[in-house]
Amino acid sequence: MSHSLGPLANNLAAYAIYSTAQTEMRHAYKLIDAGDYLGAAAEIDSAARAAEVLARATFDLDAERSERWLRVVAARKRFAEQARARASDTGLAVAA
């Protein structure tokens, strides 16, 4: 079975980064459920930075996997921007 980290799966540091990012994303979803969109955006940004680290780390080992991590980075950055926009919209609604 293939692991999403590919050749880095045996590297404990890479696995720790991956695991932490997954935890951050789960926490972000909980924050969204609670209405804390800015907190969620911060968690998602951190998870995006972790994906960037993994993309750089996998580049020499598996360029295709590195490209997938870069797509994860882009998706997480878009998601964080959406959370910030939602926080802004919610803030305006509360102020009105």
CNS distance restraints for C-alpha pairs under 8 A (distance, minus, plus):
assign (resid   2 and name CA) (resid   6 and name CA) 6.52 0.50 0.50
assign (resid   3 and name CA) (resid   9 and name CA) 6.60 0.50 0.50
assign (resid   4 and name CA) (resid   9 and name CA) 7.83 0.50 0.50
assign (resid   5 and name CA) (resid   9 and name CA) 5.10 0.50 0.50
assign (resid   5 and name CA) (resid  14 and name CA) 7.80 0.50 0.50
assign (resid   5 and name CA) (resid  15 and name CA) 7.60 0.50 0.50
assign (resid   5 and name CA) (resid  18 and name CA) 7.92 0.50 0.50
assign (resid   5 and name CA) (resid  54 and name CA) 7.99 0.50 0.50
assign (resid   5 and name CA) (resid  65 and name CA) 7.85 0.50 0.50
assign (resid   6 and name CA) (resid  62 and name CA) 7.87 0.50 0.50
assign (resid   6 and name CA) (resid  65 and name CA) 7.41 0.50 0.50
assign (resid   7 and name CA) (resid  58 and name CA) 7.79 0.50 0.50
assign (resid   7 and name CA) (resid  61 and name CA) 6.88 0.50 0.50
assign (resid   7 and name CA) (resid  62 and name CA) 7.65 0.50 0.50
assign (resid   8 and name CA) (resid  14 and name CA) 6.33 0.50 0.50
assign (resid   8 and name CA) (resid  15 and name CA) 7.56 0.50 0.50
assign (resid   8 and name CA) (resid  58 and name CA) 7.06 0.50 0.50
assign (resid   9 and name CA) (resid  14 and name CA) 7.11 0.50 0.50
assign (resid   9 and name CA) (resid  15 and name CA) 6.25 0.50 0.50
assign (resid  10 and name CA) (resid  15 and name CA) 7.63 0.50 0.50
assign (resid  11 and name CA) (resid  15 and name CA) 6.27 0.50 0.50
assign (resid  12 and name CA) (resid  16 and name CA) 6.04 0.50 0.50
assign (resid  13 and name CA) (resid  17 and name CA) 6.30 0.50 0.50
assign (resid  14 and name CA) (resid  18 and name CA) 6.16 0.50 0.50
assign (resid  14 and name CA) (resid  54 and name CA) 6.92 0.50 0.50
assign (resid  15 and name CA) (resid  19 and name CA) 5.94 0.50 0.50
assign (resid  16 and name CA) (resid  20 and name CA) 5.99 0.50 0.50
assign (resid  17 and name CA) (resid  21 and name CA) 6.18 0.50 0.50
assign (resid  17 and name CA) (resid  50 and name CA) 6.16 0.50 0.50
assign (resid  17 and name CA) (resid  54 and name CA) 7.77 0.50 0.50
assign (resid  18 and name CA) (resid  22 and name CA) 6.28 0.50 0.50
assign (resid  18 and name CA) (resid  50 and name CA) 7.03 0.50 0.50
assign (resid  18 and name CA) (resid  51 and name CA) 7.54 0.50 0.50
assign (resid  18 and name CA) (resid  54 and name CA) 7.67 0.50 0.50
assign (resid  19 and name CA) (resid  23 and name CA) 6.26 0.50 0.50
assign (resid  20 and name CA) (resid  24 and name CA) 6.16 0.50 0.50
assign (resid  20 and name CA) (resid  47 and name CA) 7.78 0.50 0.50
assign (resid  21 and name CA) (resid  25 and name CA) 6.23 0.50 0.50
assign (resid  21 and name CA) (resid  46 and name CA) 7.24 0.50 0.50
assign (resid  21 and name CA) (resid  47 and name CA) 4.48 0.50 0.50
assign (resid  21 and name CA) (resid  48 and name CA) 7.80 0.50 0.50
assign (resid  21 and name CA) (resid  50 and name CA) 6.11 0.50 0.50
assign (resid  21 and name CA) (resid  51 and name CA) 7.60 0.50 0.50
assign (resid  22 and name CA) (resid  26 and name CA) 6.32 0.50 0.50
assign (resid  22 and name CA) (resid  47 and name CA) 7.27 0.50 0.50
assign (resid  23 and name CA) (resid  27 and name CA) 6.14 0.50 0.50
assign (resid  24 and name CA) (resid  28 and name CA) 6.05 0.50 0.50
assign (resid  24 and name CA) (resid  43 and name CA) 5.40 0.50 0.50
assign (resid  24 and name CA) (resid  44 and name CA) 6.75 0.50 0.50
assign (resid  24 and name CA) (resid  46 and name CA) 7.39 0.50 0.50
assign (resid  24 and name CA) (resid  47 and name CA) 6.09 0.50 0.50
assign (resid  25 and name CA) (resid  29 and name CA) 6.36 0.50 0.50
assign (resid  25 and name CA) (resid  43 and name CA) 6.59 0.50 0.50
assign (resid  25 and name CA) (resid  44 and name CA) 6.01 0.50 0.50
assign (resid  25 and name CA) (resid  47 and name CA) 6.60 0.50 0.50
assign (resid  26 and name CA) (resid  30 and name CA) 6.50 0.50 0.50
assign (resid  27 and name CA) (resid  31 and name CA) 6.23 0.50 0.50
assign (resid  27 and name CA) (resid  40 and name CA) 7.41 0.50 0.50
assign (resid  27 and name CA) (resid  43 and name CA) 7.21 0.50 0.50
assign (resid  28 and name CA) (resid  32 and name CA) 6.16 0.50 0.50
assign (resid  28 and name CA) (resid  39 and name CA) 7.23 0.50 0.50
assign (resid  28 and name CA) (resid  40 and name CA) 4.21 0.50 0.50
assign (resid  28 and name CA) (resid  41 and name CA) 7.19 0.50 0.50
assign (resid  28 and name CA) (resid  43 and name CA) 5.59 0.50 0.50
assign (resid  28 and name CA) (resid  44 and name CA) 6.37 0.50 0.50
assign (resid  29 and name CA) (resid  33 and name CA) 6.20 0.50 0.50
assign (resid  29 and name CA) (resid  40 and name CA) 6.95 0.50 0.50
assign (resid  30 and name CA) (resid  34 and name CA) 6.27 0.50 0.50
assign (resid  31 and name CA) (resid  35 and name CA) 6.15 0.50 0.50
assign (resid  31 and name CA) (resid  36 and name CA) 5.02 0.50 0.50
assign (resid  31 and name CA) (resid  37 and name CA) 6.60 0.50 0.50
assign (resid  31 and name CA) (resid  39 and name CA) 6.54 0.50 0.50
assign (resid  31 and name CA) (resid  40 and name CA) 5.38 0.50 0.50
assign (resid  32 and name CA) (resid  36 and name CA) 5.48 0.50 0.50
assign (resid  32 and name CA) (resid  37 and name CA) 5.45 0.50 0.50
assign (resid  32 and name CA) (resid  40 and name CA) 6.03 0.50 0.50
assign (resid  32 and name CA) (resid  83 and name CA) 7.96 0.50 0.50
assign (resid  36 and name CA) (resid  40 and name CA) 6.26 0.50 0.50
assign (resid  36 and name CA) (resid  87 and name CA) 7.49 0.50 0.50
assign (resid  37 and name CA) (resid  41 and name CA) 6.07 0.50 0.50
assign (resid  37 and name CA) (resid  83 and name CA) 5.13 0.50 0.50
assign (resid  37 and name CA) (resid  84 and name CA) 6.19 0.50 0.50
assign (resid  37 and name CA) (resid  86 and name CA) 6.63 0.50 0.50
assign (resid  37 and name CA) (resid  87 and name CA) 5.11 0.50 0.50
assign (resid  38 and name CA) (resid  42 and name CA) 6.35 0.50 0.50
assign (resid  38 and name CA) (resid  83 and name CA) 6.60 0.50 0.50
assign (resid  38 and name CA) (resid  84 and name CA) 5.67 0.50 0.50
assign (resid  38 and name CA) (resid  87 and name CA) 6.05 0.50 0.50
assign (resid  39 and name CA) (resid  43 and name CA) 6.43 0.50 0.50
assign (resid  40 and name CA) (resid  44 and name CA) 6.12 0.50 0.50
assign (resid  40 and name CA) (resid  80 and name CA) 7.37 0.50 0.50
assign (resid  40 and name CA) (resid  83 and name CA) 6.82 0.50 0.50
assign (resid  41 and name CA) (resid  45 and name CA) 6.01 0.50 0.50
assign (resid  41 and name CA) (resid  79 and name CA) 7.62 0.50 0.50
assign (resid  41 and name CA) (resid  80 and name CA) 4.39 0.50 0.50
assign (resid  41 and name CA) (resid  81 and name CA) 7.06 0.50 0.50
assign (resid  41 and name CA) (resid  83 and name CA) 5.51 0.50 0.50
assign (resid  41 and name CA) (resid  84 and name CA) 6.12 0.50 0.50
assign (resid  42 and name CA) (resid  46 and name CA) 6.27 0.50 0.50
assign (resid  42 and name CA) (resid  80 and name CA) 7.33 0.50 0.50
assign (resid  43 and name CA) (resid  47 and name CA) 6.28 0.50 0.50
assign (resid  44 and name CA) (resid  48 and name CA) 6.11 0.50 0.50
assign (resid  44 and name CA) (resid  76 and name CA) 6.12 0.50 0.50
assign (resid  44 and name CA) (resid  77 and name CA) 7.30 0.50 0.50
assign (resid  44 and name CA) (resid  79 and name CA) 7.32 0.50 0.50
assign (resid  44 and name CA) (resid  80 and name CA) 5.60 0.50 0.50
assign (resid  45 and name CA) (resid  49 and name CA) 6.30 0.50 0.50
assign (resid  45 and name CA) (resid  76 and name CA) 6.93 0.50 0.50
assign (resid  45 and name CA) (resid  77 and name CA) 6.35 0.50 0.50
assign (resid  45 and name CA) (resid  80 and name CA) 6.17 0.50 0.50
assign (resid  46 and name CA) (resid  50 and name CA) 6.36 0.50 0.50
assign (resid  47 and name CA) (resid  51 and name CA) 6.31 0.50 0.50
assign (resid  47 and name CA) (resid  76 and name CA) 7.38 0.50 0.50
assign (resid  48 and name CA) (resid  52 and name CA) 6.30 0.50 0.50
assign (resid  48 and name CA) (resid  72 and name CA) 7.29 0.50 0.50
assign (resid  48 and name CA) (resid  73 and name CA) 4.84 0.50 0.50
assign (resid  48 and name CA) (resid  74 and name CA) 7.73 0.50 0.50
assign (resid  48 and name CA) (resid  76 and name CA) 5.46 0.50 0.50
assign (resid  48 and name CA) (resid  77 and name CA) 6.37 0.50 0.50
assign (resid  49 and name CA) (resid  53 and name CA) 6.40 0.50 0.50
assign (resid  49 and name CA) (resid  73 and name CA) 7.27 0.50 0.50
assign (resid  50 and name CA) (resid  54 and name CA) 6.33 0.50 0.50
assign (resid  51 and name CA) (resid  55 and name CA) 6.07 0.50 0.50
assign (resid  51 and name CA) (resid  69 and name CA) 5.83 0.50 0.50
assign (resid  51 and name CA) (resid  70 and name CA) 7.13 0.50 0.50
assign (resid  51 and name CA) (resid  72 and name CA) 6.68 0.50 0.50
assign (resid  51 and name CA) (resid  73 and name CA) 5.65 0.50 0.50
assign (resid  52 and name CA) (resid  56 and name CA) 6.27 0.50 0.50
assign (resid  52 and name CA) (resid  69 and name CA) 6.94 0.50 0.50
assign (resid  52 and name CA) (resid  70 and name CA) 6.54 0.50 0.50
assign (resid  52 and name CA) (resid  73 and name CA) 6.16 0.50 0.50
assign (resid  53 and name CA) (resid  57 and name CA) 6.11 0.50 0.50
assign (resid  54 and name CA) (resid  58 and name CA) 6.02 0.50 0.50
assign (resid  54 and name CA) (resid  66 and name CA) 7.37 0.50 0.50
assign (resid  54 and name CA) (resid  69 and name CA) 6.78 0.50 0.50
assign (resid  55 and name CA) (resid  59 and name CA) 6.05 0.50 0.50
assign (resid  55 and name CA) (resid  65 and name CA) 7.53 0.50 0.50
assign (resid  55 and name CA) (resid  66 and name CA) 4.39 0.50 0.50
assign (resid  55 and name CA) (resid  67 and name CA) 6.98 0.50 0.50
assign (resid  55 and name CA) (resid  68 and name CA) 7.85 0.50 0.50
assign (resid  55 and name CA) (resid  69 and name CA) 5.06 0.50 0.50
assign (resid  55 and name CA) (resid  70 and name CA) 5.99 0.50 0.50
assign (resid  56 and name CA) (resid  66 and name CA) 6.86 0.50 0.50
assign (resid  57 and name CA) (resid  61 and name CA) 7.81 0.50 0.50
assign (resid  57 and name CA) (resid  66 and name CA) 7.87 0.50 0.50
assign (resid  58 and name CA) (resid  62 and name CA) 5.56 0.50 0.50
assign (resid  58 and name CA) (resid  63 and name CA) 6.79 0.50 0.50
assign (resid  58 and name CA) (resid  65 and name CA) 6.76 0.50 0.50
assign (resid  58 and name CA) (resid  66 and name CA) 5.28 0.50 0.50
assign (resid  59 and name CA) (resid  63 and name CA) 4.80 0.50 0.50
assign (resid  59 and name CA) (resid  65 and name CA) 7.56 0.50 0.50
assign (resid  59 and name CA) (resid  66 and name CA) 5.08 0.50 0.50
assign (resid  62 and name CA) (resid  66 and name CA) 6.26 0.50 0.50
assign (resid  63 and name CA) (resid  67 and name CA) 6.23 0.50 0.50
assign (resid  64 and name CA) (resid  68 and name CA) 6.46 0.50 0.50
assign (resid  65 and name CA) (resid  69 and name CA) 6.33 0.50 0.50
assign (resid  66 and name CA) (resid  70 and name CA) 6.29 0.50 0.50
assign (resid  67 and name CA) (resid  71 and name CA) 6.36 0.50 0.50
assign (resid  68 and name CA) (resid  72 and name CA) 6.36 0.50 0.50
assign (resid  69 and name CA) (resid  73 and name CA) 6.24 0.50 0.50
assign (resid  70 and name CA) (resid  74 and name CA) 6.31 0.50 0.50
assign (resid  71 and name CA) (resid  75 and name CA) 6.15 0.50 0.50
assign (resid  72 and name CA) (resid  76 and name CA) 6.04 0.50 0.50
assign (resid  73 and name CA) (resid  77 and name CA) 6.14 0.50 0.50
assign (resid  74 and name CA) (resid  78 and name CA) 6.25 0.50 0.50
assign (resid  75 and name CA) (resid  79 and name CA) 6.13 0.50 0.50
assign (resid  76 and name CA) (resid  80 and name CA) 6.09 0.50 0.50
assign (resid  77 and name CA) (resid  81 and name CA) 6.24 0.50 0.50
assign (resid  78 and name CA) (resid  82 and name CA) 6.21 0.50 0.50
assign (resid  79 and name CA) (resid  83 and name CA) 6.24 0.50 0.50
assign (resid  80 and name CA) (resid  84 and name CA) 6.24 0.50 0.50
assign (resid  81 and name CA) (resid  85 and name CA) 6.11 0.50 0.50
assign (resid  82 and name CA) (resid  86 and name CA) 6.06 0.50 0.50
assign (resid  83 and name CA) (resid  87 and name CA) 6.16 0.50 0.50
assign (resid  84 and name CA) (resid  88 and name CA) 6.19 0.50 0.50
assign (resid  85 and name CA) (resid  89 and name CA) 6.13 0.50 0.50
assign (resid  86 and name CA) (resid  90 and name CA) 5.96 0.50 0.50
assign (resid  87 and name CA) (resid  91 and name CA) 5.96 0.50 0.50
assign (resid  88 and name CA) (resid  92 and name CA) 6.21 0.50 0.50
assign (resid  89 and name CA) (resid  93 and name CA) 6.23 0.50 0.50
assign (resid  90 and name CA) (resid  94 and name CA) 6.16 0.50 0.50
assign (resid  91 and name CA) (resid  95 and name CA) 6.13 0.50 0.50
assign (resid  92 and name CA) (resid  96 and name CA) 6.21 0.50 0.50
